[in-house]
Amino acid sequence: MLKAFKKITAVAVICTSVFMYASASESAASAFVEACKSYSRGDWTDAKFMLKKAVSYKENLNPDTYFMLIMAEVYDGDNKAALDDCNFFLENFSDSLYYSRVYYQKGKLLYQLGEYEKSIVVLSDFCHLYTDDELYSHALFYIGESLFAGYKYDEAGAVYERIVTEYPESPKTPAAQYRLETILQRGREEKLLYLLKQTGEEYLSAKEEYERQLRLYNSEAMDSTRQKLSAAQARNETLEKQIAELEQQIAALKNNQEESDRIIQELKEAGEKDVPAPEPFDERKYQLKLLKEKALEAQKMLDKKNSTSGTEGQ
């Protein structure tokens, strides 16, 4: 409400001062009056149209009317036209009381049009020229915004920090504080993204190493399995050979036993009295006998090995 009152009051003052210059032409005066009415109502589109018409008259081509035109364009969002009129104003009305305001508006408009580097230059010049101006903190804010938009977060943060510290009562201070928190949050996010990237790379590296080790293990396991299978196969072949030999021996013994039984039977039939009683072949006893013989041979080899190791140790 207060802002609207200030606008209307400013318009009343401008209208009063300019009307004297416009009295020379009734058409010029009429156009200016209609423009003032639209401006007072906040009808920026209509005010912009009427003010352009007003400044087309020589009588209205003055800094007051032109300043109103610039502000109507700013409020209406017609930034390109407002910037063009700012440039015209600064070139033609250097002695105007509104000069610093138009200078500030030019810098702000450049920011809004995405001309960030140019905006920084113009607003920095404004701050250098008008150190005590009430719009100084506003100019600083849009310098910070231009830096922020250009991803220069550290430089922007320094500007926002200055606004918060040196101009705590400025209308731009809450926005500057918010931007500081945004930059801080962005910094944390960037660190987290960096850590996530590093962790992801370490994970992929560890995964690749794990898969490599697994392939190596499988390869070694296969080699080990092959070796074990080969050893087992060789052992089986040895055992099969031994079994075959034993079976041959058993078969031979059975043949011998049958031959012995035949001979004894023939002797009995011939009337021989001192014929020994036949002892049947016991396969189990024979197997035990062979095992005992193998155990004795193994013990002898072990004793020989221990004896050799003891001699080497001395």
LOKOLKE-306451 format. One line per field, with one value per atom (N, C-alpha, C): residue in three letters; atom name; x, y, z. Coordinates in steps of 0.2 Angstrom, whole numbers, plus 2048, in hexadecimal, padded with zeros to 3 digits. Each point is the difference from the previous one (the first is absolute). Layout:
LOKOLKE-306451
r	c(ALA ...) $
a	c(CA ...) $
x	c(X ...) $
y	c(Y ...) $
z	c(Z ...) $
end
This chain:
LOKOLKE-306451
r	c(MET MET MET LEU LEU LEU LYS LYS LYS ALA ALA ALA PHE PHE PHE LYS LYS LYS LYS LYS LYS ILE ILE ILE THR THR THR ALA ALA ALA VAL VAL VAL ALA ALA ALA VAL VAL VAL ILE ILE ILE CYS CYS CYS THR THR THR SER SER SER VAL VAL VAL PHE PHE PHE MET MET MET TYR TYR TYR ALA ALA ALA SER SER SER ALA ALA ALA SER SER SER GLU GLU GLU SER SER SER ALA ALA ALA ALA ALA ALA SER SER SER ALA ALA ALA PHE PHE PHE VAL VAL VAL GLU GLU GLU ALA ALA ALA CYS CYS CYS LYS LYS LYS SER SER SER TYR TYR TYR SER SER SER ARG ARG ARG GLY GLY GLY ASP ASP ASP TRP TRP TRP THR THR THR ASP ASP ASP ALA ALA ALA LYS LYS LYS PHE PHE PHE MET MET MET LEU LEU LEU LYS LYS LYS LYS LYS LYS ALA ALA ALA VAL VAL VAL SER SER SER TYR TYR TYR LYS LYS LYS GLU GLU GLU ASN ASN ASN LEU LEU LEU ASN ASN ASN PRO PRO PRO ASP ASP ASP THR THR THR TYR TYR TYR PHE PHE PHE MET MET MET LEU LEU LEU ILE ILE ILE MET MET MET ALA ALA ALA GLU GLU GLU VAL VAL VAL TYR TYR TYR ASP ASP ASP GLY GLY GLY ASP ASP ASP ASN ASN ASN LYS LYS LYS ALA ALA ALA ALA ALA ALA LEU LEU LEU ASP ASP ASP ASP ASP ASP CYS CYS CYS ASN ASN ASN PHE PHE PHE PHE PHE PHE LEU LEU LEU GLU GLU GLU ASN ASN ASN PHE PHE PHE SER SER SER ASP ASP ASP SER SER SER LEU LEU LEU TYR TYR TYR TYR TYR TYR SER SER SER ARG ARG ARG VAL VAL VAL TYR TYR TYR TYR TYR TYR GLN GLN GLN LYS LYS LYS GLY GLY GLY LYS LYS LYS LEU LEU LEU LEU LEU LEU TYR TYR TYR GLN GLN GLN LEU LEU LEU GLY GLY GLY GLU GLU GLU TYR TYR TYR GLU GLU GLU LYS LYS LYS SER SER SER ILE ILE ILE VAL VAL VAL VAL VAL VAL LEU LEU LEU SER SER SER ASP ASP ASP PHE PHE PHE CYS CYS CYS HIS HIS HIS LEU LEU LEU TYR TYR TYR THR THR THR ASP ASP ASP ASP ASP ASP GLU GLU GLU LEU LEU LEU TYR TYR TYR SER SER SER HIS HIS HIS ALA ALA ALA LEU LEU LEU PHE PHE PHE TYR TYR TYR ILE ILE ILE GLY GLY GLY GLU GLU GLU SER SER SER LEU LEU LEU PHE PHE PHE ALA ALA ALA GLY GLY GLY TYR TYR TYR LYS LYS LYS TYR TYR TYR ASP ASP ASP GLU GLU GLU ALA ALA ALA GLY GLY GLY ALA ALA ALA VAL VAL VAL TYR TYR TYR GLU GLU GLU ARG ARG ARG ILE ILE ILE VAL VAL VAL THR THR THR GLU GLU GLU TYR TYR TYR PRO PRO PRO GLU GLU GLU SER SER SER PRO PRO PRO LYS LYS LYS THR THR THR PRO PRO PRO ALA ALA ALA ALA ALA ALA GLN GLN GLN TYR TYR TYR ARG ARG ARG LEU LEU LEU GLU GLU GLU THR THR THR ILE ILE ILE LEU LEU LEU GLN GLN GLN ARG ARG ARG GLY GLY GLY ARG ARG ARG GLU GLU GLU GLU GLU GLU LYS LYS LYS LEU LEU LEU LEU LEU LEU TYR TYR TYR LEU LEU LEU LEU LEU LEU LYS LYS LYS GLN GLN GLN THR THR THR GLY GLY GLY GLU GLU GLU GLU GLU GLU TYR TYR TYR LEU LEU LEU SER SER SER ALA ALA ALA LYS LYS LYS GLU GLU GLU GLU GLU GLU TYR TYR TYR GLU GLU GLU ARG ARG ARG GLN GLN GLN LEU LEU LEU ARG ARG ARG LEU LEU LEU TYR TYR TYR ASN ASN ASN SER SER SER GLU GLU GLU ALA ALA ALA MET MET MET ASP ASP ASP SER SER SER THR THR THR ARG ARG ARG GLN GLN GLN LYS LYS LYS LEU LEU LEU SER SER SER ALA ALA ALA ALA ALA ALA GLN GLN GLN ALA ALA ALA ARG ARG ARG ASN ASN ASN GLU GLU GLU THR THR THR LEU LEU LEU GLU GLU GLU LYS LYS LYS GLN GLN GLN ILE ILE ILE ALA ALA ALA GLU GLU GLU LEU LEU LEU GLU GLU GLU GLN GLN GLN GLN GLN GLN ILE ILE ILE ALA ALA ALA ALA ALA ALA LEU LEU LEU LYS LYS LYS ASN ASN ASN ASN ASN ASN GLN GLN GLN GLU GLU GLU GLU GLU GLU SER SER SER ASP ASP ASP ARG ARG ARG ILE ILE ILE ILE ILE ILE GLN GLN GLN GLU GLU GLU LEU LEU LEU LYS LYS LYS GLU GLU GLU ALA ALA ALA GLY GLY GLY GLU GLU GLU LYS LYS LYS ASP ASP ASP VAL VAL VAL PRO PRO PRO ALA ALA ALA PRO PRO PRO GLU GLU GLU PRO PRO PRO PHE PHE PHE ASP ASP ASP GLU GLU GLU ARG ARG ARG LYS LYS LYS TYR TYR TYR GLN GLN GLN LEU LEU LEU LYS LYS LYS LEU LEU LEU LEU LEU LEU LYS LYS LYS GLU GLU GLU LYS LYS LYS ALA ALA ALA LEU LEU LEU GLU GLU GLU ALA ALA ALA GLN GLN GLN LYS LYS LYS MET MET MET LEU LEU LEU ASP ASP ASP LYS LYS LYS LYS LYS LYS ASN ASN ASN SER SER SER THR THR THR SER SER SER GLY GLY GLY THR THR THR GLU GLU GLU GLY GLY GLY GLN GLN GLN) $
a	c(N CA C N CA C N CA C N CA C N CA C N CA C N CA C N CA C N CA C N CA C N CA C N CA C N CA C N CA C N CA C N CA C N CA C N CA C N CA C N CA C N CA C N CA C N CA C N CA C N CA C N CA C N CA C N CA C N CA C N CA C N CA C N CA C N CA C N CA C N CA C N CA C N CA C N CA C N CA C N CA C N CA C N CA C N CA C N CA C N CA C N CA C N CA C N CA C N CA C N CA C N CA C N CA C N CA C N CA C N CA C N CA C N CA C N CA C N CA C N CA C N CA C N CA C N CA C N CA C N CA C N CA C N CA C N CA C N CA C N CA C N CA C N CA C N CA C N CA C N CA C N CA C N CA C N CA C N CA C N CA C N CA C N CA C N CA C N CA C N CA C N CA C N CA C N CA C N CA C N CA C N CA C N CA C N CA C N CA C N CA C N CA C N CA C N CA C N CA C N CA C N CA C N CA C N CA C N CA C N CA C N CA C N CA C N CA C N CA C N CA C N CA C N CA C N CA C N CA C N CA C N CA C N CA C N CA C N CA C N CA C N CA C N CA C N CA C N CA C N CA C N CA C N CA C N CA C N CA C N CA C N CA C N CA C N CA C N CA C N CA C N CA C N CA C N CA C N CA C N CA C N CA C N CA C N CA C N CA C N CA C N CA C N CA C N CA C N CA C N CA C N CA C N CA C N CA C N CA C N CA C N CA C N CA C N CA C N CA C N CA C N CA C N CA C N CA C N CA C N CA C N CA C N CA C N CA C N CA C N CA C N CA C N CA C N CA C N CA C N CA C N CA C N CA C N CA C N CA C N CA C N CA C N CA C N CA C N CA C N CA C N CA C N CA C N CA C N CA C N CA C N CA C N CA C N CA C N CA C N CA C N CA C N CA C N CA C N CA C N CA C N CA C N CA C N CA C N CA C N CA C N CA C N CA C N CA C N CA C N CA C N CA C N CA C N CA C N CA C N CA C N CA C N CA C N CA C N CA C N CA C N CA C N CA C N CA C N CA C N CA C N CA C N CA C N CA C N CA C N CA C N CA C N CA C N CA C N CA C N CA C N CA C N CA C N CA C N CA C N CA C N CA C N CA C N CA C N CA C N CA C N CA C N CA C N CA C N CA C N CA C N CA C N CA C N CA C N CA C N CA C N CA C N CA C N CA C N CA C N CA C N CA C N CA C N CA C N CA C N CA C N CA C N CA C N CA C N CA C N CA C N CA C N CA C N CA C N CA C N CA C N CA C N CA C N CA C N CA C N CA C N CA C N CA C N CA C N CA C N CA C N CA C N CA C N CA C N CA C N CA C N CA C N CA C N CA C N CA C N CA C N CA C N CA C N CA C N CA C N CA C N CA C N CA C N CA C N CA C N CA C N CA C N CA C N CA C N CA C N CA C N CA C N CA C N CA C N CA C) $
x	c(804 7FC 804 806 804 804 802 803 7FC 7FA 7FB 7FF 800 7FF 806 806 806 800 7FE 7FF 7FB 7FB 7FA 803 803 803 805 804 806 7FD 7FA 7FD 7FD 7FD 7FD 805 806 805 802 801 803 7FB 7F9 7FB 800 800 800 805 806 806 800 7FE 800 7FB 7FA 7FA 802 804 802 804 804 804 7FB 7FB 7FB 7FB 7FF 7FB 800 806 801 7FC 7FE 7FD 7FA 7FA 7FA 800 803 800 805 806 805 7FE 7FD 7FD 7FB 7FC 7FA 803 805 803 804 803 804 7FB 7FB 7FB 7FD 7FE 7FD 805 807 805 801 7FF 800 7FB 7FA 7FA 801 802 802 805 805 806 7FE 7FB 7FE 7FB 7FD 7FC 804 806 804 7FF 7FD 7FE 806 805 807 800 7FC 800 7FD 7FB 7FD 804 803 805 805 803 806 7FE 7FA 7FE 7FF 7FD 7FE 807 804 807 804 800 803 7FD 7FA 7FC 802 801 801 807 805 807 801 7FB 801 7FF 7FD 800 806 802 807 7FF 7FA 7FE 801 7FF 800 807 804 807 804 7FF 804 802 804 802 7FB 7FB 7FB 7FB 7FE 7FB 804 806 804 801 801 801 7FA 7FA 7FA 7FF 802 7FF 804 807 804 7FD 7FD 7FE 7F9 7FC 7FA 802 806 802 803 803 803 7FA 7FB 7FB 7FC 800 7FC 804 806 805 802 800 803 807 804 807 804 800 804 7FE 7FA 7FE 803 7FF 802 808 804 807 802 7FC 802 7FE 7FB 7FE 805 802 806 806 802 806 7FF 7F9 7FF 800 7FD 800 807 804 807 804 7FF 803 7FE 7F9 7FE 7FE 7FF 7FE 805 806 806 7FF 7FC 800 7F9 7FD 7F9 801 7FB 800 7FF 7FD 7FE 806 806 805 803 801 802 7FB 7FA 7FA 800 801 800 807 805 806 7FF 7FD 7FF 7FB 7FB 7FB 803 805 804 803 804 804 7FB 7FA 7FB 7FD 7FF 7FD 804 807 805 800 7FF 800 7FA 7FA 7FA 800 804 800 806 803 805 807 801 806 804 802 803 807 804 807 7FF 7FB 7FF 7FC 7FC 7FC 805 805 805 804 802 804 7FC 7FA 7FB 7FF 7FE 7FE 806 806 806 802 7FF 801 7FB 7FA 7FB 802 802 803 806 804 806 7FE 7FB 7FE 7FB 7FC 7FB 800 805 802 7FA 7FD 7FB 7F9 7FF 7F9 7FC 7FA 7FC 7FF 802 7FF 807 805 806 800 7FC 800 7FC 7FB 7FD 804 805 805 804 802 805 7FC 7FA 7FC 800 7FF 7FF 807 805 807 801 7FE 800 7FC 7FA 7FC 803 803 804 805 804 806 7FD 7FA 7FD 7FE 7FD 7FD 806 806 806 804 7FD 803 806 801 806 7FD 7FF 7FD 804 807 804 800 800 800 7F9 7FB 7F9 7FF 803 7FF 803 806 803 7FC 7FC 7FC 7FA 7FD 7FA 802 805 803 800 803 801 7F9 7FB 7F9 7FD 801 7FD 804 806 804 800 800 801 7F9 7FB 7F9 7FB 800 7FB 7F9 7FE 7FA 7FD 805 7FE 7FA 7FC 7FB 803 806 803 804 800 804 7FD 7F9 7FE 801 800 801 808 804 807 802 7FC 801 7FE 7FB 7FD 805 803 805 806 802 806 7FF 7FA 7FE 800 7FD 800 807 805 807 803 7FE 803 7FD 7FA 7FD 803 801 802 807 804 807 800 7FB 7FF 7FE 7FC 7FE 805 804 806 805 801 805 7FD 7F9 7FD 800 7FF 801 807 805 807 801 7FE 801 7FC 7FA 7FD 803 803 804 806 804 805 7FF 7FA 7FE 7FE 7FC 7FE 806 805 806 804 800 803 7FC 7FA 7FB 802 800 801 807 805 806 801 7FC 800 7FC 7FB 7FC 804 804 804 805 803 805 7FD 7FA 7FD 7FF 7FD 7FF 806 805 807 802 800 802 7FC 7F9 7FC 801 802 802 806 805 806 800 7FB 7FF 7FD 7FB 7FD 805 804 805 805 802 805 7FC 7FA 7FC 7FF 7FF 7FF 807 806 806 801 7FE 801 7FC 7FA 7FB 803 803 803 805 805 805 7FE 7FB 7FD 7FD 7FC 7FD 806 805 805 804 801 803 7FB 7FA 7FB 800 800 800 806 806 806 7FF 7FE 7FF 7FB 7FB 7FB 803 804 803 805 804 804 7FC 7FB 7FC 7FD 7FD 7FD 806 806 805 802 800 801 7FB 7F9 7FB 800 802 801 805 806 805 7FE 7FC 7FD 7FC 7FB 7FB 804 805 804 803 803 803 7FB 7FA 7FB 7FE 7FF 7FE 805 807 805 800 7FE 800 7FA 7FB 7FA 802 803 802 805 805 804 7FC 7FB 7FC 7FD 7FD 7FC 805 806 805 802 801 802 7FA 7FA 7FA 800 802 7FF 806 806 806 7FE 7FE 7FE 7FB 7FB 7FB 802 805 803 804 804 804 7FB 7FB 7FB 7FD 7FF 7FD 805 807 805 802 7FD 801 805 802 805 7FD 804 7FD 802 806 803 7FE 7FA 7FE 7FE 803 7FE 7F9 7FC 7F9 800 7FC 800 7FE 804 7FD 7FD 7F9 7FD 803 7FF 803 7FB 803 7FD 802 7FC 801 801 7FC 801 806 803 806 806 7FF 805 801 7FA 800 803 7FF 803 808 802 807 803 7FD 803 800 7FB 800 805 801 806 807 800 807 801 7FB 800 801 7FD 801 808 802 807 805 7FF 804 7FF 7FA 7FF 804 800 804 807 803 807 802 7FC 801 800 7FB 800 806 802 806 806 800 806 800 7FA 800 802 7FD 802 807 803 807 804 7FE 804 7FF 7FA 7FF 804 801 804 807 803 807 801 7FB 801 800 7FC 7FF 807 803 807 805) $
y	c(7FA 806 806 800 806 801 7FA 801 803 7FE 803 807 802 807 804 7FD 804 801 7FB 800 806 800 805 807 800 807 802 7FC 802 802 7FC 802 807 801 807 806 7FF 805 801 7FA 800 804 7FD 803 808 802 807 804 7FD 804 800 7FA 800 803 801 803 807 804 807 800 7FA 800 7FE 7FC 7FD 805 806 804 803 800 803 7FC 7FA 7FC 7FD 801 7FC 7F9 7FE 7F9 7FC 803 7FE 7FF 805 800 7FB 7FF 7FB 7F9 7FF 7F9 7FF 805 7FF 7FF 804 7FF 7F9 7FD 7FA 7FA 802 7FB 800 806 800 7FD 800 7FD 7F8 7FD 7F9 7FE 804 7FF 7FF 805 800 7FA 7FE 7FA 7F9 801 7FA 7FC 803 7FD 801 7FC 801 7FF 7FC 7FF 807 802 806 806 800 806 800 7FA 800 803 7FE 802 807 803 807 804 7FE 803 801 7FA 800 805 801 805 807 801 806 803 7FB 802 801 7FE 802 807 804 807 803 805 804 802 803 803 7FB 7FA 7FA 7FD 801 7FD 803 7FD 803 7FA 801 7FA 7FD 805 7FD 7FB 803 7FB 7FA 801 7FA 7FB 802 7FC 7FC 804 7FC 7FB 801 7FB 7FA 801 7FB 7FB 803 7FD 7FC 803 7FD 7F9 801 7FA 7FB 802 7FB 7FD 803 7FD 7FB 802 7FC 7FA 800 7FA 801 805 802 802 7FB 801 803 7FD 802 808 802 807 804 7FE 804 801 7FB 801 805 7FF 805 807 801 807 802 7FB 802 803 7FD 802 807 801 807 805 7FE 805 802 7FB 801 804 7FF 804 808 801 806 804 7FD 804 7FE 802 7FE 805 805 805 7FE 7FB 7FF 7FD 802 7FD 7F8 7FE 7F9 7FC 803 7FD 7FA 800 7FA 7FB 802 7FA 7FD 803 7FD 7FC 803 7FC 7F9 800 7FA 7FB 803 7FC 7FD 803 7FE 7F9 801 7FA 7FA 802 7FA 7FD 804 7FE 7FB 802 7FC 7F9 800 7F9 7FC 804 7FD 7FD 803 7FE 7FB 7FE 7FB 802 807 803 800 7FB 800 804 7FF 804 807 802 807 803 7FC 802 802 7FB 801 807 801 806 806 800 806 802 7FA 801 801 7FE 801 808 802 807 805 7FD 804 800 7FA 800 805 800 804 808 801 808 802 7FB 802 7FC 801 7FC 801 806 801 7FF 7FE 7FF 7FB 801 7FB 7FA 800 7FA 7FC 802 7FD 7F9 7FE 7F9 7FC 803 7FD 7FE 805 7FF 7FB 7FF 7FB 7F9 800 7FA 7FD 805 7FD 7FF 803 7FE 7F8 7FF 7F9 7FB 803 7FB 7FF 805 7FF 7FB 800 7FC 7F9 7FF 7FA 7FD 804 7FD 7FD 803 7FE 7FB 7FD 7FA 802 807 802 800 7FB 7FF 803 800 802 808 803 807 803 7FC 802 800 7FB 7FF 806 802 806 806 801 806 7FF 7FA 7FF 801 7FE 801 807 804 807 803 7FE 803 7FF 7F9 7FE 804 800 803 808 803 808 803 7FC 803 7FC 7FE 7FC 802 807 802 801 7FE 801 7FB 802 7FB 7FA 801 7FA 7FB 802 7FC 7F9 7FF 7F9 7FC 803 7FC 7FE 805 7FF 7FA 800 7FB 7F9 800 7FA 7FD 805 7FE 7FD 803 7FD 7F9 7FF 7F9 7FB 803 7FC 7FE 805 7FE 7FB 801 7FB 7F9 800 7FA 7FD 804 7FE 7FD 803 7FE 7F9 7FF 7F9 7FB 802 7FB 7FF 805 7FE 7FB 801 7FC 7F9 7FF 7FA 7FC 804 7FE 7FD 804 7FE 7FA 7FF 7FA 7FA 802 7FA 7FE 805 7FE 7FC 802 7FD 7F9 7FF 7FA 7FB 803 7FC 7FD 805 7FD 7FB 801 7FB 7F9 801 7FA 7FC 804 7FD 7FC 804 7FD 7FA 800 7FA 7FB 801 7FB 7FD 804 7FD 7FC 802 7FC 7F9 801 7FA 7FB 802 7FC 7FD 804 7FD 7FB 801 7FB 7FA 801 7FA 7FC 804 7FC 7FC 804 7FC 7FA 801 7FB 7FA 802 7FA 7FD 804 7FD 7FB 803 7FC 7FA 801 7FA 7FB 802 7FB 7FC 804 7FD 7FB 802 7FC 7FA 801 7FA 7FB 803 7FC 7FC 803 7FD 7FA 802 7FB 7FA 802 7FA 7FC 803 7FD 7FB 803 7FC 7FA 802 7FA 7FB 802 7FC 7FB 803 7FC 7FB 803 7FB 7FB 801 7FB 7FB 802 7FC 7FB 803 7FC 7FB 802 7FB 7FB 802 7FB 7FB 802 7FC 7FB 803 7FB 7FB 803 7FB 7FA 803 7FB 7FA 803 7FB 7FB 803 7FC 7FB 802 7FB 7FB 801 7FB 7FB 803 7FC 7FB 803 7FC 7FB 802 7FB 7FA 802 7FB 7FC 803 7FC 7FB 802 7FC 7FA 801 7FB 7FB 803 7FC 7FB 804 7FC 7FA 802 7FA 7FB 802 7FB 7FC 803 7FC 7FB 803 7FB 7FA 801 7FB 7FB 803 7FB 7FC 803 7FD 7FA 802 7FB 7FA 801 7FB 7FC 803 7FC 7FC 802 7FC 7FA 802 7FA 7FB 802 7FB 7FC 802 7FC 804 806 803 802 7FE 801 807 803 806 806 800 806 806 806 806 802 802 802 807 801 806 806 806 806 804 802 804 807 803 807 805 804 805 807 803 806 806 800 805 800 7FA 800 802 7FE 802 807 804 807 803 7FE 802 7FF 7FB 7FE 805 802 805 807 801 807 800 7FB 800 801 7FC 801 807 803 807 805 7FF 804 800 7FA 7FF 803 800 803 808 803 807 802 7FC 802 800 7FB 800 806 802 806 807 800 806 800 7FA 800 802 7FE 802 807 803 807 804 7FE 803 800 7FA 7FF 805 801 804 807 803 807 801 7FB 801 801 7FC 801 807 802 807 805 7FF 806 800 7FA 801 803) $
z	c(800 800 800 804 801 7F9 7FD 7FA 7FA 800 7FB 802 806 802 7FE 801 7FD 7F9 7FC 7F9 7FE 803 7FE 802 806 802 7FB 7FE 7FB 7FA 7FE 7F9 801 805 801 800 803 800 7F8 7FD 7F9 7FC 801 7FB 801 806 802 7FC 801 7FD 7F9 7FD 7F9 7FC 804 7FC 7FE 803 7FE 7FA 7FF 7F9 7FB 801 7FB 7FE 804 7FE 7F9 7FE 7F9 7FB 801 7FB 803 7FE 803 7FF 7FA 7FF 804 801 804 807 802 807 801 7FC 800 801 7FB 800 807 803 806 806 800 805 800 7FA 800 802 7FE 802 808 803 807 804 7FD 803 7FF 7FB 7FF 805 801 804 807 802 807 802 7FB 801 800 7FE 7FF 7FA 7FB 7FA 7FB 801 7FD 7F9 7FD 7F9 7FC 803 7FD 802 806 802 7FB 7FE 7FC 7F9 7FE 7F9 800 805 800 801 804 801 7FA 7FC 7FA 7FB 800 7FC 803 807 803 7FE 800 7FF 7F8 7FC 7F9 7FF 804 800 803 7FD 802 807 801 807 806 7FE 805 801 7FB 800 805 806 806 805 804 805 804 802 804 7FD 7FA 7FC 7FE 7FE 7FD 806 806 806 801 800 801 7FA 7FA 7FB 802 802 802 805 805 806 7FE 7FB 7FE 7FC 7FC 7FD 804 806 805 803 802 804 7FB 7FA 7FB 7FE 802 7FE 7F9 7FD 7F9 801 802 802 7FA 7FA 7FA 7FF 7FF 7FF 805 807 805 800 7FE 800 7FA 7FA 7FB 802 804 803 805 804 805 7FD 7FA 7FC 7FE 7FD 7FD 806 805 806 802 801 803 7FB 7FA 7FB 7FF 802 7FF 806 806 806 805 7FF 805 806 800 806 804 7FE 803 807 804 807 800 7FA 800 7FD 7FE 7FD 803 807 804 800 800 800 7F9 7FB 7F9 7FF 803 800 803 806 804 7FC 7FD 7FC 7FA 7FD 7FA 802 806 803 801 803 802 7FA 7FB 7FA 7FC 800 7FD 803 807 804 7FE 7FF 7FE 7F9 7FC 7F9 7FF 806 7FF 7FE 800 7FE 807 803 807 800 7FC 800 7FF 7FC 7FF 806 803 806 805 801 806 7FE 7FA 7FF 801 7FE 801 807 804 807 804 7FE 804 7FF 7FA 7FF 804 801 804 807 803 807 801 7FB 800 800 7FC 7FF 806 802 805 806 804 806 806 800 805 7FE 7FA 7FD 803 801 804 7FC 7F9 7FC 800 804 800 801 806 801 7FB 7FD 7FA 7FA 7FF 7FB 801 807 802 7FF 802 7FF 7F9 7FB 7F9 7FD 803 7FE 803 806 803 7FB 7FE 7FC 7F9 7FE 7F9 801 805 802 801 804 801 7FA 7FB 7FA 7FC 801 7FC 803 805 804 804 801 804 807 803 807 806 7FF 806 800 7F9 800 802 7FE 801 808 803 807 804 7FE 803 7FF 7FB 7FF 804 800 805 807 802 807 802 7FB 801 801 7FC 801 807 802 807 805 800 805 801 7FA 800 7FF 7FD 7FF 803 806 803 7FF 7FF 800 7F8 7FC 7F9 7FE 7FB 7FE 7FC 7FE 7FD 804 807 804 801 801 800 7FA 7FA 7FA 800 802 800 805 806 805 7FD 7FC 7FD 7FB 7FC 7FB 804 805 804 802 803 802 7FA 7FA 7FA 7FE 800 7FE 805 806 805 7FF 7FE 7FF 7F9 7FB 7FA 801 805 801 803 805 803 7FB 7FB 7FB 7FC 7FE 7FB 804 806 804 800 802 800 7F9 7FB 7F9 7FE 803 7FF 804 806 804 7FD 7FD 7FD 7FA 7FC 7FA 802 805 802 803 804 802 7FB 7FB 7FA 7FC 7FF 7FD 804 807 804 800 7FF 800 7FA 7FA 7FA 7FF 803 800 805 806 804 7FD 7FC 7FD 7FA 7FC 7FB 803 806 803 803 802 803 7FA 7FB 7FA 7FD 800 7FE 804 807 805 7FF 7FF 800 7F9 7FB 7FA 801 803 802 804 806 804 7FD 7FB 7FD 7FB 7FD 7FC 804 806 804 803 802 802 7FB 7FA 7FA 7FF 801 7FF 806 806 806 7FF 7FE 7FF 7FB 7FA 7FB 803 804 803 805 804 804 7FD 7FA 7FC 7FD 7FE 7FC 805 807 805 802 800 802 7FB 7FA 7FA 800 801 801 805 806 806 7FE 7FD 7FE 7FC 7FB 7FB 804 805 804 804 803 804 7FB 7FB 7FB 7FE 7FF 7FE 806 806 806 800 800 800 7FB 7FA 7FB 801 803 802 805 805 806 7FD 7FC 7FD 7FC 7FD 7FC 805 806 805 803 801 804 7FB 7F9 7FC 7FF 800 800 806 806 806 800 7FD 800 7FB 7FB 7FB 804 804 803 805 804 805 7FC 7FA 7FD 7FE 7FD 7FE 806 806 806 802 800 802 7FB 7F9 7FC 801 802 801 807 805 806 7FF 7FC 7FE 7FC 7FC 7FC 805 805 805 804 802 804 7FC 7FA 7FC 7FF 800 7FF 806 806 806 804 7FF 804 806 806 807 802 7FF 803 7FC 7FE 7FC 804 800 804 7FE 806 7FF 7FC 7FB 7FC 804 7FF 804 7FB 801 7FB 800 7FA 7FF 803 804 804 7FD 7FC 7FC 805 806 805 803 802 803 7FC 7F9 7FB 800 7FF 800 806 806 806 800 7FD 800 7FB 7FA 7FC 803 804 803 805 804 805 7FC 7FB 7FC 7FE 7FD 7FE 806 805 806 803 7FF 802 7FC 7F9 7FB 801 802 801 806 805 807 7FE 7FC 7FF 7FC 7FB 7FC 805 805 804 805 802 805 7FC 7FA 7FC 7FE 7FF 7FF 806 806 806 802 7FE 802 7FB 7FA 7FB 803 802 802 806 805 806 7FE 7FB 7FE 7FD 7FC 7FD 805 806 805 804 801 803 7FC) $
end
